[in-house]
Amino acid sequence: MRAIFVQIKCKMGEAYRVAQVAADEIEELSELYSTSGQYDLLAKFYLSAEQDTGLFVTERVQTLPGVADTYTLIAFNAFVGG
């Protein structure tokens, strides 16, 4: 499994609706946060090694009703504080 983070910009007034639909429909979703700034939501997904990241984002995230734009980050390592 590998983690990707997707920043999601929503159409005006749609952030909470987009968040609810994503939480209900995308099983790869691990965490979802509302954020301030250029993007409205920050989503963490865990994809299997054989899943195509670009295809996942374009078909499963960008097609959610109310999504205007996305920005994808691929994570390499997780560091945990002690």
SELO-809070 format. One record per residue (C-alpha): residue number from 1; residue in three letters; z, y, x. Coordinates in Angstrom, 2 decimals. Each point is the difference from the previous one (the first is absolute). Example, Ala and Ser with C-alpha at 12.3 -4.5 7.8 and 13.67 -1.06 7.14 Angstrom:
2
<site><num>1</num><residu>ALA</residu><c3>7.80</c3><c2>-4.50</c2><c1>12.30</c1></site>
<site><num>2</num><residu>SER</residu><c3>-0.66</c3><c2>3.44</c2><c1>1.37</c1></site>
//
This chain:
82
<site><num>1</num><residu>MET</residu><c3>0.00</c3><c2>0.00</c2><c1>0.00</c1></site>
<site><num>2</num><residu>ARG</residu><c3>-0.73</c3><c2>3.51</c2><c1>1.20</c1></site>
<site><num>3</num><residu>ALA</residu><c3>1.18</c3><c2>3.30</c2><c1>-1.37</c1></site>
<site><num>4</num><residu>ILE</residu><c3>-2.23</c3><c2>2.89</c2><c1>-0.96</c1></site>
<site><num>5</num><residu>PHE</residu><c3>1.08</c3><c2>3.36</c2><c1>-1.36</c1></site>
<site><num>6</num><residu>VAL</residu><c3>-2.17</c3><c2>1.92</c2><c1>-2.43</c1></site>
<site><num>7</num><residu>GLN</residu><c3>0.57</c3><c2>3.64</c2><c1>-0.84</c1></site>
<site><num>8</num><residu>ILE</residu><c3>-1.28</c3><c2>0.68</c2><c1>-3.50</c1></site>
<site><num>9</num><residu>LYS</residu><c3>-1.08</c3><c2>3.35</c2><c1>-1.41</c1></site>
<site><num>10</num><residu>CYS</residu><c3>0.04</c3><c2>0.00</c2><c1>-3.79</c1></site>
<site><num>11</num><residu>LYS</residu><c3>-1.73</c3><c2>2.12</c2><c1>-2.58</c1></site>
<site><num>12</num><residu>MET</residu><c3>2.27</c3><c2>2.76</c2><c1>-1.32</c1></site>
<site><num>13</num><residu>GLY</residu><c3>2.83</c3><c2>-1.40</c2><c1>-2.12</c1></site>
<site><num>14</num><residu>GLU</residu><c3>-0.88</c3><c2>-3.64</c2><c1>0.70</c1></site>
<site><num>15</num><residu>ALA</residu><c3>2.33</c3><c2>-1.01</c2><c1>2.88</c1></site>
<site><num>16</num><residu>TYR</residu><c3>2.63</c3><c2>-1.79</c2><c1>-2.07</c1></site>
<site><num>17</num><residu>ARG</residu><c3>-2.61</c3><c2>-1.78</c2><c1>-2.08</c1></site>
<site><num>18</num><residu>VAL</residu><c3>-1.86</c3><c2>-1.12</c2><c1>3.14</c1></site>
<site><num>19</num><residu>ALA</residu><c3>3.28</c3><c2>-1.22</c2><c1>1.51</c1></site>
<site><num>20</num><residu>GLN</residu><c3>0.87</c3><c2>-2.04</c2><c1>-3.09</c1></site>
<site><num>21</num><residu>VAL</residu><c3>-3.43</c3><c2>-1.63</c2><c1>-0.21</c1></site>
<site><num>22</num><residu>ALA</residu><c3>0.05</c3><c2>-0.82</c2><c1>3.73</c1></site>
<site><num>23</num><residu>ALA</residu><c3>3.48</c3><c2>-1.54</c2><c1>-0.30</c1></site>
<site><num>24</num><residu>ASP</residu><c3>-1.09</c3><c2>-2.07</c2><c1>-3.01</c1></site>
<site><num>25</num><residu>GLU</residu><c3>-3.40</c3><c2>-1.16</c2><c1>1.25</c1></site>
<site><num>26</num><residu>ILE</residu><c3>-0.06</c3><c2>-0.31</c2><c1>3.80</c1></site>
<site><num>27</num><residu>GLU</residu><c3>2.02</c3><c2>-2.98</c2><c1>1.22</c1></site>
<site><num>28</num><residu>GLU</residu><c3>-0.46</c3><c2>0.94</c2><c1>3.66</c1></site>
<site><num>29</num><residu>LEU</residu><c3>1.99</c3><c2>3.20</c2><c1>-0.59</c1></site>
<site><num>30</num><residu>SER</residu><c3>3.32</c3><c2>-0.06</c2><c1>1.84</c1></site>
<site><num>31</num><residu>GLU</residu><c3>1.28</c3><c2>3.58</c2><c1>-0.38</c1></site>
<site><num>32</num><residu>LEU</residu><c3>-1.26</c3><c2>3.15</c2><c1>-1.68</c1></site>
<site><num>33</num><residu>TYR</residu><c3>1.39</c3><c2>3.51</c2><c1>0.50</c1></site>
<site><num>34</num><residu>SER</residu><c3>-0.78</c3><c2>3.36</c2><c1>-1.54</c1></site>
<site><num>35</num><residu>THR</residu><c3>-0.53</c3><c2>2.58</c2><c1>2.75</c1></site>
<site><num>36</num><residu>SER</residu><c3>-0.57</c3><c2>3.70</c2><c1>0.48</c1></site>
<site><num>37</num><residu>GLY</residu><c3>-2.91</c3><c2>1.45</c2><c1>1.90</c1></site>
<site><num>38</num><residu>GLN</residu><c3>-3.69</c3><c2>-0.78</c2><c1>-0.05</c1></site>
<site><num>39</num><residu>TYR</residu><c3>0.47</c3><c2>-3.43</c2><c1>-1.62</c1></site>
<site><num>40</num><residu>ASP</residu><c3>2.12</c3><c2>-0.91</c2><c1>-3.04</c1></site>
<site><num>41</num><residu>LEU</residu><c3>0.90</c3><c2>-3.63</c2><c1>0.73</c1></site>
<site><num>42</num><residu>LEU</residu><c3>0.61</c3><c2>-2.19</c2><c1>3.06</c1></site>
<site><num>43</num><residu>ALA</residu><c3>-0.55</c3><c2>-3.71</c2><c1>-0.55</c1></site>
<site><num>44</num><residu>LYS</residu><c3>0.83</c3><c2>-2.89</c2><c1>2.31</c1></site>
<site><num>45</num><residu>PHE</residu><c3>-2.03</c3><c2>-3.17</c2><c1>-0.50</c1></site>
<site><num>46</num><residu>TYR</residu><c3>0.20</c3><c2>-3.36</c2><c1>1.73</c1></site>
<site><num>47</num><residu>LEU</residu><c3>-3.40</c3><c2>-1.65</c2><c1>0.38</c1></site>
<site><num>48</num><residu>SER</residu><c3>-0.73</c3><c2>-3.52</c2><c1>1.14</c1></site>
<site><num>49</num><residu>ALA</residu><c3>-1.88</c3><c2>-0.44</c2><c1>3.28</c1></site>
<site><num>50</num><residu>GLU</residu><c3>-3.22</c3><c2>-0.89</c2><c1>-1.81</c1></site>
<site><num>51</num><residu>GLN</residu><c3>0.03</c3><c2>2.97</c2><c1>-2.41</c1></site>
<site><num>52</num><residu>ASP</residu><c3>-2.49</c3><c2>2.74</c2><c1>0.80</c1></site>
<site><num>53</num><residu>THR</residu><c3>1.94</c3><c2>3.28</c2><c1>0.18</c1></site>
<site><num>54</num><residu>GLY</residu><c3>-2.93</c3><c2>2.22</c2><c1>-0.93</c1></site>
<site><num>55</num><residu>LEU</residu><c3>-0.96</c3><c2>-2.16</c2><c1>-2.96</c1></site>
<site><num>56</num><residu>PHE</residu><c3>3.62</c3><c2>-0.14</c2><c1>-1.19</c1></site>
<site><num>57</num><residu>VAL</residu><c3>0.40</c3><c2>3.78</c2><c1>0.09</c1></site>
<site><num>58</num><residu>THR</residu><c3>-3.35</c3><c2>0.80</c2><c1>-1.59</c1></site>
<site><num>59</num><residu>GLU</residu><c3>0.20</c3><c2>-2.63</c2><c1>-2.74</c1></site>
<site><num>60</num><residu>ARG</residu><c3>3.73</c3><c2>-0.16</c2><c1>-0.79</c1></site>
<site><num>61</num><residu>VAL</residu><c3>1.44</c3><c2>3.44</c2><c1>0.84</c1></site>
<site><num>62</num><residu>GLN</residu><c3>-2.80</c3><c2>2.55</c2><c1>-0.28</c1></site>
<site><num>63</num><residu>THR</residu><c3>-1.05</c3><c2>-1.37</c2><c1>-3.40</c1></site>
<site><num>64</num><residu>LEU</residu><c3>3.41</c3><c2>0.58</c2><c1>-1.61</c1></site>
<site><num>65</num><residu>PRO</residu><c3>-0.40</c3><c2>2.54</c2><c1>-2.83</c1></site>
<site><num>66</num><residu>GLY</residu><c3>1.13</c3><c2>3.43</c2><c1>1.20</c1></site>
<site><num>67</num><residu>VAL</residu><c3>-0.56</c3><c2>-0.54</c2><c1>3.73</c1></site>
<site><num>68</num><residu>ALA</residu><c3>-1.96</c3><c2>2.86</c2><c1>1.59</c1></site>
<site><num>69</num><residu>ASP</residu><c3>0.17</c3><c2>-0.89</c2><c1>3.72</c1></site>
<site><num>70</num><residu>THR</residu><c3>1.66</c3><c2>-2.37</c2><c1>2.48</c1></site>
<site><num>71</num><residu>TYR</residu><c3>0.84</c3><c2>-0.07</c2><c1>3.70</c1></site>
<site><num>72</num><residu>THR</residu><c3>0.71</c3><c2>-3.40</c2><c1>1.57</c1></site>
<site><num>73</num><residu>LEU</residu><c3>2.21</c3><c2>-0.76</c2><c1>3.01</c1></site>
<site><num>74</num><residu>ILE</residu><c3>0.13</c3><c2>-3.44</c2><c1>1.60</c1></site>
<site><num>75</num><residu>ALA</residu><c3>3.37</c3><c2>-0.93</c2><c1>1.50</c1></site>
<site><num>76</num><residu>PHE</residu><c3>0.24</c3><c2>-1.91</c2><c1>3.29</c1></site>
<site><num>77</num><residu>ASN</residu><c3>3.73</c3><c2>-0.65</c2><c1>0.50</c1></site>
<site><num>78</num><residu>ALA</residu><c3>3.20</c3><c2>0.54</c2><c1>-1.97</c1></site>
<site><num>79</num><residu>PHE</residu><c3>3.07</c3><c2>1.26</c2><c1>1.86</c1></site>
<site><num>80</num><residu>VAL</residu><c3>3.44</c3><c2>-0.38</c2><c1>-1.51</c1></site>
<site><num>81</num><residu>GLY</residu><c3>3.03</c3><c2>2.01</c2><c1>1.07</c1></site>
<site><num>82</num><residu>GLY</residu><c3>3.31</c3><c2>-1.71</c2><c1>0.69</c1></site>
//
